[in-house]
Amino acid sequence: MNLFAPVPNDDTVATQGARPLADRMRPRTLDEFVGQQHLVGPGKPLRVQIERDDPTSMIFWGPPGTGKTTLAKIIARITKADFIEFSAVLAGIKEIKQVMSDADRACQYGTRTIVFVDEIHRFNKAQQDAFLPHVEKGSIRLIGATTENPSFEINSALLSRCRVYVLKPLTEDEIVALLQRALHDTERGLGQMHLEASDDALRKIASYSSGDARSAYNVLEVAASLSVETGLASSPNRVTQITEATIQEAVQKRILLYDKNGEEHYNIISALHKSVRNSDPDAALYWLARMLEAGEDPLYIARRVVRMAVEDIGLAEPNALALCMAARDAVDFIGMPEGNLALAQAVVYLSVAPKSNALYKAYGAVQQDVEQTAAEAVPLHLRNAPTSLMKGLGYGKNYQYAHDTENKIADMQCLPDSLRDRVYYRPTNEGVEKRIRERLEEIKRLKQSASG
């Protein structure tokens, strides 16, 4: 069998032991399938499409271990179609064209072909375009699986010819049910090992797997092997308890759903920023830890934290920017993991600090005027006049030196004529900005007094 030949349905006993538990326990029917009830429950869209044998191509979008490959195989089994599976990581345009050619020939003989492409987002534009004519004429039914947002990663022409189904991470209860099934299944699971585990122990695996069934199966398989190796299963008929300590040893480190270049990266940094903005230090610390523990670049986080200081705190607490810059320097100086606490200190400080986006809004208004109004010349009285020619042209004429006035404030226009009455910065009553607001009101009164 070549790399792209149809994958046989090989569930014989002889092959069971050589395959990982996650593959052996892969559901074969929709009734065995756990999770995604919003798609495969009675009357739900994907189930209806399968039951009607609707040949429309589709994209499964969801995190790892949620059943994308399994659903594709179930569809192939139900519709009695040849199932050709390959990975976008390994295949190129030459392999795609060969598969399409074989599928065209099979279609002429009445054989239906499902082409399943794992990680389809890794294909470039030319590779994705190679599927288009075959999808359009119906010689293949394309099922793509991706962990990335299809709107950004899949060509619009191909996307418009597919239905997109969004898969959700499995709940802890769903993963516990899957693990219990694996423990007691004597044909494909671990039933012949006479193992038991409490729901609390299995829930520990579920919580560590972050909704990824494949990861949960892998942990259970390791924990089962460790239990056997410790000699607890010395008798063939003796039931061995998988303890939480054994599970902890199998897990080692929590599996965190995160992709430094993918959508989850942007989702979590967005959650961190909005938690800070909403003055929620607990949530801010949680999302910070989610990023750091998953391996995010701490200097990237530090840059975003500095942005939070100037966008959401501003002059309501001027020290926020200085503290965030100090946190950035601390991360750069002492490295990780010691730098974690510097970032934690910064996000908590920002969370509890008074909030103001007055400066952010002021600069946005200035940008709009700069883009939409004429670039007027600088008023003559604001220009320097280092030469006699420039003085003769009126440069610096009628300039009022503020320090020569009684209150250090001159009644002098500093904006161009078309913007002379424009007010950009409107400080709030939060923190230091309350004092700034009072000072601006005083400046306004002094200017009016000087004008009188």
C-alpha positions in Angstrom: 0.0 0.0 0.0 1.4 3.4 -0.9 1.3 6.5 1.3 -1.9 7.7 -0.3 -3.8 4.5 -0.7 -7.2 4.1 1.0 -6.8 3.4 4.7 -8.2 -0.1 5.6 -10.5 -0.7 8.5 -8.1 -2.8 10.5 -9.5 -3.6 13.9 -8.3 -7.1 14.1 -7.0 -8.4 17.4 -3.5 -9.0 15.9 -3.1 -5.3 15.3 -4.6 -4.0 18.5 -1.5 -4.2 20.8 0.7 -2.4 18.3 -1.5 0.7 18.1 -1.8 3.5 20.7 -4.8 3.4 23.0 -6.2 6.6 21.5 -6.3 5.0 18.0 -7.7 1.6 19.2 -10.5 3.4 21.1 -11.4 5.6 18.1 -15.3 5.5 17.8 -16.5 3.6 14.7 -20.1 4.9 14.7 -21.9 8.1 15.6 -23.5 6.3 18.5 -20.1 5.6 20.0 -18.9 9.1 19.4 -18.7 11.3 22.6 -19.0 15.1 22.5 -19.9 17.6 19.9 -23.6 17.1 20.5 -24.3 20.5 18.9 -23.2 18.9 15.6 -23.9 15.2 15.8 -26.9 15.1 18.2 -30.3 14.1 16.8 -31.5 16.6 14.3 -28.2 18.6 14.5 -26.6 19.9 11.2 -23.7 17.5 10.8 -25.7 14.4 11.7 -28.4 15.4 9.2 -25.8 15.9 6.5 -24.4 12.5 7.1 -27.7 10.7 7.3 -28.8 12.4 4.1 -25.6 11.4 2.4 -25.0 15.0 1.4 -21.8 15.0 -0.6 -20.8 18.6 0.3 -17.2 19.0 1.3 -16.5 20.3 4.8 -13.9 21.8 7.1 -13.7 20.7 10.8 -12.2 23.5 12.9 -11.3 22.8 16.5 -8.6 22.2 19.0 -6.6 18.9 19.0 -8.2 15.7 20.3 -11.8 16.7 19.7 -12.7 14.1 17.1 -12.0 15.7 13.7 -10.2 12.7 12.2 -12.7 10.3 13.9 -15.7 12.0 12.3 -14.1 11.9 8.9 -13.6 8.1 9.2 -17.1 7.6 10.5 -18.5 9.5 7.5 -16.4 7.3 5.2 -17.7 4.2 6.8 -21.3 5.3 6.8 -21.2 6.4 3.2 -19.2 3.4 2.0 -16.5 5.7 0.5 -12.8 5.1 0.0 -10.9 7.0 2.6 -7.7 8.6 1.6 -5.8 10.4 4.4 -2.7 12.5 4.3 -1.1 15.3 6.2 -0.5 18.7 4.9 2.8 18.7 6.7 4.2 15.9 4.5 2.4 16.2 1.2 3.2 18.5 -1.7 1.5 19.6 -4.9 2.8 16.5 -6.8 1.2 14.2 -4.3 -2.1 16.1 -4.3 -2.3 15.8 -8.1 -1.6 12.1 -8.0 -4.4 11.6 -5.4 -6.8 13.7 -7.4 -6.0 11.7 -10.6 -6.7 8.4 -8.8 -9.9 9.8 -7.4 -11.1 10.9 -10.9 -10.5 7.4 -12.2 -12.3 5.8 -9.3 -15.3 8.2 -9.8 -15.6 6.9 -13.4 -16.2 3.4 -12.0 -18.8 4.6 -9.4 -16.4 4.6 -6.4 -16.8 7.5 -4.0 -13.6 9.0 -2.5 -13.3 11.0 0.7 -10.0 12.9 0.8 -9.1 13.8 4.4 -6.5 16.5 4.8 -5.1 16.9 8.3 -3.8 20.4 9.2 -5.1 21.7 5.9 -4.2 25.2 7.0 -0.5 24.3 6.4 -1.2 24.0 2.6 -0.2 27.1 0.6 -2.5 28.8 -1.9 -1.4 26.8 -4.9 -1.8 23.5 -3.0 -5.3 24.5 -1.8 -6.3 25.6 -5.3 -5.4 22.1 -6.6 -8.5 20.7 -4.9 -10.9 23.2 -6.4 -11.8 21.6 -9.8 -12.2 18.1 -8.2 -14.4 19.4 -5.4 -16.5 21.3 -8.0 -17.1 18.4 -10.3 -17.7 16.0 -7.3 -14.9 13.5 -8.0 -13.8 13.8 -4.4 -15.4 14.8 -1.2 -12.9 16.9 0.7 -12.8 16.9 4.5 -10.2 19.2 6.0 -9.2 19.4 9.6 -7.6 22.5 11.1 -6.8 24.0 14.5 -6.6 27.5 12.9 -9.4 29.9 12.0 -10.4 28.9 8.4 -11.3 32.5 7.6 -7.6 33.4 7.7 -5.9 30.2 6.7 -8.0 28.7 3.9 -8.6 30.3 0.4 -11.9 31.9 0.1 -12.7 30.0 -3.2 -12.2 26.7 -1.4 -13.9 27.8 1.8 -17.0 28.9 -0.1 -17.4 25.3 -1.4 -17.2 23.7 2.0 -19.3 23.7 5.1 -17.4 24.7 8.2 -18.2 22.9 11.5 -16.7 24.2 14.7 -15.7 21.5 17.2 -15.4 22.3 20.9 -13.0 21.0 23.5 -14.5 18.0 25.3 -15.8 18.5 28.8 -14.3 16.8 31.8 -17.4 14.6 32.1 -17.1 13.5 28.5 -13.4 12.6 28.9 -14.1 10.7 32.1 -16.7 8.7 30.2 -14.2 7.9 27.5 -11.6 6.8 30.0 -14.0 4.6 31.8 -14.9 2.9 28.5 -11.2 2.4 27.7 -10.6 0.8 31.2 -13.3 -1.8 30.8 -13.2 -2.5 27.0 -11.5 -6.0 26.7 -11.4 -5.9 22.9 -9.8 -2.6 22.1 -9.1 -1.0 25.5 -7.3 -2.0 28.7 -10.0 -4.4 30.0 -7.6 -7.4 30.0 -5.3 -5.6 32.4 -7.9 -5.7 35.2 -7.5 -2.0 36.1 -9.8 0.3 38.0 -9.7 4.0 38.6 -12.0 6.3 40.6 -13.9 9.1 38.9 -11.8 11.5 40.9 -8.6 10.0 39.5 -9.9 10.0 36.0 -11.2 13.6 36.4 -7.6 14.6 37.3 -6.6 13.3 33.9 -9.5 15.1 32.3 -8.6 18.4 33.9 -4.9 18.1 32.8 -5.8 17.2 29.2 -7.6 20.5 28.5 -10.4 19.0 26.5 -8.1 16.8 24.4 -9.3 13.2 24.3 -6.1 11.9 22.6 -3.9 13.4 25.4 -6.2 11.9 28.0 -5.9 8.4 26.5 -2.1 8.8 26.3 -1.9 9.7 30.0 -4.2 6.8 30.9 -2.1 4.4 28.9 1.1 5.5 30.6 -0.5 5.3 34.1 -1.7 1.8 33.3 1.8 0.7 32.3 3.3 2.3 35.5 0.7 0.5 37.6 1.7 -2.8 36.1 5.4 -2.1 36.4 5.1 -1.4 40.1 4.1 -5.0 40.6 0.5 -4.2 41.7 -0.9 -6.4 39.0 1.0 -9.6 39.8 -2.0 -11.8 39.8 -3.9 -12.2 36.4 -7.2 -11.8 38.1 -6.3 -9.2 40.6 -7.9 -5.7 40.1 -5.3 -3.0 40.2 -6.2 0.5 41.3 -4.7 3.4 39.3 -4.0 6.0 42.0 -3.8 9.7 41.7 -0.1 9.5 42.5 0.5 7.3 39.5 -1.5 9.6 37.3 0.5 12.6 38.5 3.7 10.7 37.6 2.2 9.9 34.1 1.1 13.5 33.5 4.4 15.2 34.6 3.3 18.6 33.2 -0.1 19.9 32.3 -1.0 20.0 28.6 -1.9 23.6 27.8 -3.8 24.4 24.6 -1.8 27.2 23.1 -0.2 28.1 19.8 2.2 31.0 19.8 1.4 31.7 16.2 -2.2 30.8 16.1 -5.6 32.1 17.2 -5.3 31.0 20.8 -2.3 33.3 21.2 -4.5 36.3 20.3 -7.5 35.0 22.3 -5.5 34.8 25.5 -3.6 38.1 25.2 -7.0 39.7 24.4 -8.4 38.1 27.6 -5.4 39.4 29.6 -5.8 42.9 28.3 -9.6 43.0 28.9 -9.2 41.6 32.4 -6.7 44.4 33.3 -9.0 47.0 31.7 -11.9 45.6 33.8 -9.8 45.9 37.0 -9.9 42.1 37.6 -6.4 41.2 39.0 -7.3 37.5 39.5 -8.4 37.0 35.9 -5.4 39.0 34.7 -3.0 36.7 36.7 -4.7 33.6 35.4 -4.4 34.6 31.7 -0.9 35.8 32.3 0.1 32.4 33.7 -1.7 30.6 30.9 0.6 32.3 28.4 3.8 32.0 30.4 3.4 28.4 31.3 2.6 27.5 27.7 5.9 29.0 26.7 5.0 32.4 25.3 7.8 34.8 24.8 7.8 36.9 28.1 9.1 40.0 26.2 6.1 39.9 23.9 3.9 39.9 27.0 5.9 42.7 28.5 5.4 44.8 25.3 1.7 44.3 25.5 1.6 45.1 29.2 3.3 48.5 28.4 0.6 49.1 25.8 -2.0 48.5 28.5 -0.4 51.1 30.7 -0.6 53.8 28.1 -3.9 52.8 26.6 -6.1 52.1 29.6 -4.3 53.8 32.6 -2.6 56.8 31.0 -2.2 59.8 33.1 -4.7 58.6 35.7 -1.6 56.9 37.2 1.6 58.1 35.5 3.7 55.7 37.5 2.1 52.7 35.7 4.2 53.2 32.6 7.4 53.4 34.6 6.6 50.2 36.6 5.8 48.3 33.3 9.1 49.4 31.8 10.8 48.2 34.9 9.1 44.9 34.6 10.2 44.6 31.0 13.8 45.4 32.1 13.6 42.8 34.9 12.4 40.1 32.5 15.3 40.9 30.2 17.8 41.1 33.0 17.0 38.1 35.2 15.3 35.9 32.6 12.7 33.2 33.3 11.1 31.8 35.3 12.2 34.5 37.8 10.8 37.2 35.6 7.3 35.8 35.9 6.8 37.7 39.1 7.8 41.0 37.6 5.1 40.6 35.0 2.7 39.4 37.6 3.4 42.6 39.6 2.8 44.7 36.6 -0.5 43.2 35.6 -1.9 43.4 39.2 -0.7 47.0 39.5 -2.5 47.9 36.2 -5.6 46.0 37.3 -6.0 48.0 40.5 -4.9 51.3 39.1 -7.4 54.0 38.2 -8.4 53.8 34.6 -8.5 56.4 31.9 -8.4 56.1 28.1 -8.5 59.9 27.7 -5.0 60.0 26.3 -5.8 57.1 23.9 -8.9 58.9 22.7 -7.1 62.2 22.4 -4.4 60.8 20.2 -7.0 59.0 18.1 -8.8 62.3 17.5 -5.5 64.0 16.6 -4.7 61.2 14.1 -8.0 61.7 12.5 -7.5 65.5 12.1 -4.0 64.9 10.8 -5.3 62.6 8.1 -8.5 64.5 7.2 -7.5 68.2 7.4 -5.1 70.2 5.4 -1.5 70.2 6.6 -1.5 73.9 7.5 1.7 75.8 8.0 3.0 76.5 11.5 1.8 79.9 12.6 4.5 82.5 12.1 4.7 83.5 15.8 5.6 79.9 16.7 8.5 79.7 14.3 12.1 80.4 15.2 13.9 83.3 13.4 17.6 82.5 13.5 18.3 84.8 10.4 17.4 88.4 9.6 15.6 87.2 6.5 13.4 85.0 8.5 12.7 87.9 10.9 11.8 90.1 8.0 9.3 87.5 6.9 7.6 87.7 10.3 9.0 84.5 11.8 8.6 84.7 15.6 6.7 88.0 15.5 4.3 88.5 18.4 5.5 85.4 20.1 4.8 85.6 23.9 7.4 84.0 26.2 5.3 82.3 28.9 8.0 82.7 31.6 7.7 86.5 31.2 4.0 86.5 32.2 2.8 86.6 35.8 1.2 83.1 35.8 3.6 81.6 33.2 0.7 81.3 30.8 0.3 83.4 27.7 -2.9 83.9 25.8 -1.4 82.7 22.6 -2.9 80.5 19.9 -0.7 77.4 19.2 -3.0 75.4 16.9 -3.5 76.2 13.2 -6.3 78.6 12.4 -8.6 75.8 11.2 -8.2 73.9 14.5 -7.9 76.8 16.9 -10.7 75.8 19.2 -10.2 72.0 19.0 -10.0 70.1 22.4 -8.4 66.7 22.2 -7.4 65.7 25.7 -10.3 65.5 28.1 -9.1 64.1 31.4 -11.3 62.1 33.6 -11.9 62.4 37.3 -9.8 59.2 38.0 -6.6 59.3 39.9 -4.0 61.9 39.0 -6.2 62.9 36.0 -8.6 64.6 38.5 -5.8 67.0 39.4 -4.9 67.4 35.7 -8.5 68.3 35.0 -8.5 70.9 37.7 -5.2 72.3 36.4 -6.5 72.6 32.9 -9.6 74.4 34.1 -7.3 76.8 36.0 -5.2 77.3 32.9 -8.3 78.2 30.9 -9.3 80.8 33.5 -5.9 82.3 33.5 -5.8 82.6 29.7 -9.2 84.3 29.7 -7.9 86.7 32.4 -4.8 87.4 30.3 -7.0 88.0 27.3 -9.2 90.5 29.2 
